[in-house]
């Protein structure tokens, strides 16, 4: 998806979206490809699934986080 399409659909300002996409790229959670004049971003599902697996196993010791625990969780 292009940043313009993402911004229109989400209502996130372009500068904010650009910042977050850059950080997601550095984390390996999205990839970027140039198609002509457009940049196209794609989710890196393998990396996302690895991160979700880690968080599931390690956040709140594998238990469902209660609102109080989630607010104080430093994971």
N, C-alpha and C positions, 0 to 999 in steps of 0.2 A: 504494500500500500504506500502511496506517496504521502509525504507530510501534509500537503494541502488537503487531501481527502481525510486524513486523520484529524486535522484541525477542524474541518467543517463538521465532521461527525461527532466530535467530542466537545467542541466549544473551548478547547484549550488554546490559549494564545500561541502564535507561531514561535515566539522566542522561548517560551516555557517548554513547548513540545520539542524544539530543537535541542535544548539542554538535556531533557530526559532521554531522547533518542541517542544522543552522544554517550551518555552514561550507560545506557543499556548495551550499546555497542561495545564499550570498553569492558563491560562485565561478560560479554559473550552471549547475551540473551537475545539479541537481534543481529541480523546481518544487513548489510547495505549493498545495493547493486545500482550502478548507473545504467539507465536505459535512455539513451539520447540525452535530452536536457533534464530528465527527471531522476531523482533518487528514489529507489524503491526499497522499503524496509520489510524484512520478513522475520517472523518469530523463529528463534533457534530452539525448537521444541525439546531436543535431546538435553540441552543445557538447562532449560526451564524445568524439565522433569527431574533432573538431578538435584537442582536447588530445592524444589518442592519436597522431594524425598528426604533431603537433609533436614529441612525445617520441620517436616512431619515427625521425624525421629527424635529431634533434639529440642524443639521448642516445647516448653512446659512438660518436659520429661515424657513426651509421647501421649500425654493426656489432653483432652479437649480443654482449651484455655477458657476460663471464665473471664468475664469482662474485667474484674479486678486484677486477675493474674495477667491478662493481656496488657493492661495499662502499665503494669510494673515490670513486665518481661523485658529483659535486656539482651535478648538473643537476636 
